[in-house]
Amino acid sequence: MLSQPRSRREFAAWADVPDADWDDWRWQFRNRIATPEQLEAAFPLTTSERDAARRSRDLFRLGITPHWATLIDPDDPQCPMRRQAIPLLDELSTSAFEHTDPLDEDAHRPVPGVVHRYPDRVLLLVTHECPLYCRYCTRRRIVGDHDGNHSDTLHAALDYIRATPAVRDVLVSGGEPLSLGDRRLEEILAALRGIPHVEIVRIGTRAPVAMPQRITPALVAMLRRHHPLWLNTHFNHPLELAPPATRAAMERLVDAGIPTGNQTVLLAGVNDCPVVMKRLLHELVKLRCRPYYLYSCDHSQGLSHFRVPIERGLQILESLWGHTSGYAIPQFVVDAPGGGGKIPLLPDYRAGEGLLRNFEGRLFRYADAGSAGPPAPAPCPQCGGRHGPHAPEPFTATAR
Ligand code: SF4
């Protein structure tokens, strides 16, 4: 596997592209590898890849930015970057437990463009387009389907959020929300900011990975006008963080006061390795990006070759706890099939009654609360905690 990205000069199609074009996100977007012929011209393909590029066309779109192409090792059929972007024939096989909509999102859409699964937050889908079509995409049933940007459904989606005071957190997603232009994005953010009960806006994006040129100073200046705004990135492998353009994009975001958190999908042949995972997490923290979730791969159709047993995920987590800073360790979650929501999973460190196991495997006796000592204060009637009155709801800061 490559340890550094390749130069674009190694690709016949892009050898003479001026820097001004290469560094322009719209050029990256327009010049994606999008057909089997373009893919074959860029890389020597295996038989499985060549067949799959043609036969998977109706299942899920092909799209690879020139930026991402420089991360692919042309000589290694097992390259993790390649695996995430170039189809394999495995995608054409479906297991009995797989579904087109494994998280039952369509059943939780009160209006098109909104998924409302949890009480206080919604997903706002603003486009179906992505610069890179990740072969493991859980939303592959709709992503890449057409080039729509949901402009026809956006009004109804915003009306729904306006009319639903329980919604305090909106995750702007898609597709790739940052594939919209600055003006369009700002209209959406301004509309959300105009809703008094929306406290937090988050943007879920893979742009810093697939098309870091998108994180322009102008975009960042616009985003910071809409604080409190968070950005959820999606890095899966340390090599994705190697390009200087990606590192500059991440620095630019954080320097603008935009907190970044990363979601990773645990993928066979990409990051199902404690060494690769730890390296990814360390690189993220160095860029002030907090590892947030490590997802078990969903049960979308044609993804069996990407799935990693839960036990293996727990082993990877166990290789991290105590062996690196807690700040670098994401929550390992399974998104329950059928719309059950995220279920966190942790290795079990309880080793019997009053006995705990540490990261080195040593056992310690631990006297749990209530097993000894003076009686605790009376429990709070609302929640059972042993504390004073709850803070008022919603919380308001008091002037001194
Ligand atoms: S960027 Fe996200 S939505 Fe787009 S293909 Fe990749 S995983 Fe799916």
Boltz pocket constraint, residues with backbone or C-beta under 6 A from the ligand:
constraints:
  - pocket:
      binder: B
      contacts: [[A, 129], [A, 130], [A, 132], [A, 133], [A, 134], [A, 136], [A, 137], [A, 138], [A, 139], [A, 143], [A, 174], [A, 175], [A, 176], [A, 206]]
      max_distance: 6.0
